């Protein structure tokens, strides 16, 4: 079935030593036979994700990117341990097979997890997945529901309550992402000072301390190929923590590009939120607030924060490309993307009633 998400050829400069991978896999899974076939998932611009196949048995290996990376970023061990703790209370987390902190193996920390065979919606629907407008709305609501469900997880019961740093999450995020941007700024990108000042001045108090994903998007959700309305997995737990649920929603909506958005924003679209039947960003907020029971006067702060945070992530990746630390041509235009997001944030600030 072509709907099932497939890995592709490995990008230049991101190859793995197959003999080393084979040795590690067979130590972790005694009885594994044959030679591995390794391919790479094309999505994502952060951690690298590979598919490792032994005949009919299929696994996923996650490792940090090559080149210089931020000291606190790409913590593979933390991501794997969060997934292990969350799996019993949030069944959409893939099972961890093995964790490696021995840098003599691949030169970095990495982990191996089960491969969930399903549909992942990237920039658009697979060609052979035909859904009506009503079907798309149903799917959209189901995906949002899983974010609401995550925010209802009992963090104490999951043993994740110590994952965060306690109250003050909103302030830590604004100050932290502002510091990261200043360190990653390149000469061809705006300074974002107006945006950072506004966010610092308008910071609300935390509305809660819950388990948050911090990168919840359609392309991190796995759908059942036999029932595309059913979410069978949620991927990419690198930035999961204990924090404010509305900040998590703001992060998600930074990627939620709808049909009537201007062309420069449409260029950044990487999920099919523009399709008829998909909720608008305003409708997502209203639906989430209704389902979660939270009440706020305005979502402006969280929307602008989400866009700013996305700009910082883009800029951190662009910094690596700008300084020749990665050759991935996908990143060549990321500086232009950061500049556009600064303009978008400033327009939203000008229109905000906060």
QUIJOUR-V984368 format. One record per pair of residues at least 24 apart in sequence whose C-alpha atoms are under 7 Angstrom apart, sorted by the first residue. I is the first residue (numbers start at 1). J is the second residue. Records with the same first field share a line. If there is no record, write none. Layout:
I = J + J
This chain:
3 = 119 + 126 + 128 + 129 + 225
4 = 117 + 118 + 119 + 225
5 = 118 + 119 + 120
7 = 39 + 40 + 41 + 42 + 51
8 = 39 + 40 + 41 + 42
9 = 39 + 40
10 = 39 + 40
20 = 105
28 = 98
47 = 74
58 = 115
59 = 112 + 113 + 114 + 115
60 = 112 + 113 + 114 + 115
61 = 111 + 112 + 113
62 = 110 + 111 + 112
63 = 109 + 110 + 111
67 = 325 + 326
68 = 325
74 = 238
75 = 238
76 = 109 + 110 + 111
77 = 109 + 110
79 = 237 + 238
80 = 111
83 = 237
85 = 158 + 159
86 = 158
89 = 158
92 = 232 + 233 + 234
93 = 233 + 234 + 235
94 = 233
118 = 222 + 223 + 224 + 225
119 = 222 + 223 + 224 + 225
120 = 219 + 221 + 222 + 223
121 = 218 + 219 + 271
122 = 218 + 219 + 270 + 271 + 272
123 = 269 + 270 + 271 + 272
124 = 271 + 272
125 = 272
133 = 276 + 277
134 = 277
136 = 277 + 278
137 = 277 + 278 + 279
139 = 229
140 = 278
142 = 229
143 = 231
148 = 288 + 292
150 = 211 + 212
151 = 210 + 211 + 212 + 245
153 = 211
155 = 210 + 211
161 = 242
163 = 241 + 242
164 = 241 + 242 + 243
167 = 206
168 = 206
169 = 206 + 243 + 244
170 = 203 + 205 + 206 + 244
171 = 203
174 = 199 + 200
177 = 309 + 312
181 = 312
184 = 315 + 316 + 319
185 = 315
186 = 319
189 = 335 + 338 + 339
190 = 339
192 = 342
195 = 345 + 346
199 = 305
206 = 244
207 = 244
208 = 243 + 244 + 245
209 = 242 + 243 + 244
210 = 242 + 243 + 244 + 245
211 = 241 + 242 + 243
212 = 240 + 241 + 242 + 243 + 245 + 248
213 = 237 + 239 + 240 + 241 + 248
214 = 239 + 240 + 248 + 251
215 = 251 + 252
216 = 252
217 = 252
218 = 271
219 = 271
246 = 302
247 = 302
250 = 302 + 303 + 305 + 306
251 = 306
253 = 281 + 303 + 306
254 = 303 + 306 + 307 + 310
256 = 281
300 = 352
304 = 345
307 = 341 + 345
311 = 338 + 341
314 = 338
